[in-house]
């Protein structure tokens, strides 16, 4: 749990300071540690009564660590959400600007009956909101 907590705190600090590439490099370790943490918590949940009877001090320590982990995780999720919102805002602004260039192009026929050929600009941009 300490290793996961350390990686999450490091990721939070990197994202806050705008070092998104470095934060992304932590993803494999974070995914592995989250998998181990989840598997361990499920095992502890299945054997909660036995753990409480056989190792009450360790059980209390685990509960304390889990309680300390929750606020750190909330902060991390808030920072990641903010970074995602900023990125979405930037992409949306770029998409609007790209679309605005096409909006200024003439849409009627010229005197000779031919469609106008203005400067070609970006046609559009796709944004995946699911991420």
N, C-alpha and C positions, 0 to 999 in steps of 0.2 A: 504494500500500500504506500510505503514511503517513496518508492521509485515512481509510482504513478503520480503521486502528489507533486513530486519534484518536476516531472515532465509537464504536468498541467500548469504549474506556476511559471515554468520557463516559457511555455507557449504563450501564456497570458502576457508576460513581460515583452516577448518578441512582437506579438501582434500590437500591443499598445505603442511600441516604439516604431511601428511601421515596417518591421523586418519580416514580411509575410513569407518570403522564400525560405528563410531560416526556420520559421515556425512550421512551414510545410514539411521540412526535412525531419521534423520530430514525429510525423504521422505514423510511420511504421512502428516505432517504439511505443507510441501512445496506444495504437490499436492492439498491440500484443499485450501491453500491461492492462488495458481495459478488459481484454478477454480473460486474462488470469484473475483479475479482481472479481469479475462477474462470476466466473467459475468457482472461485473461493467463497464468495458470499452465498452462492446457491448451496454449496456443500455445508457451510456453517448454518444456513437456515434449515436444511434437512436434519441436521444433528444438533439443533440448538439446545435441547434438553440435556443431552449427554454432555455437550461442551460445558454447559452451565454447572453441571454436577461434578465433572472431572477436573475442570480448569476454570474456576470462577474468576480468578485474577486475570487470566488471559482473555476471558470473555468480556470482562469489563474494559480491558485495554482495547480490544477490538471495537467495542461500542463507542469508546471515547474517540478513537481514531476515525471511525466512520462519521461521528458527529463533527469532527474537525474538517473532514473531507467535504462535506456538503456545502459550506459557505464558499470554499475555494472553487468548487465546481460551478456554483452559481455565478461567481464573478467571471470565471473563464467563459461560461456560456454567454454572459452579457457582453463581454469584450468581442467574442467571435460574432455575435449577432450584430453588433455595431459595425464591425469591419465588413460584414456581408452587406449591410444596408448602405454603407458608403460606396462599396464596389457597385452595387446595383444602381445607385444614384448616378455614379460616373458613367456607367454603360448606358443608362437611359438618356442622360444628357447628350452623349455622343450620338445615340440613335436619333434623337430629336433634331440635332444639328444636321446630321446626314439627310434626314427626311426633309428638313426645311430647304435644303439646297435644291431638291427636286421640286418643291412647291413653287419656287420662283420661276421655273421654266414655263415658257408660253405653252398653252394647251390648245390654241386655235390654229387654223390653217393660215398660211401666208397669202399674199396677193396672187401668187401663181397657183394656188390650190394645193401646194405641197405642205406637209407637216414640217414645222420648224425643227431645225437641228441645232440645238444649243449645246453648251458644254455638258458632257456626261459626268454625272457625279454618282456617288454611292447610291445603290438601289434600295438598300435597307439593311437591317441588322436584326438578328434573332437573339433573344435573351431567354435563357433557361431559368425560370423563376423557381424551379424545384430545388435547386442547389441552395 
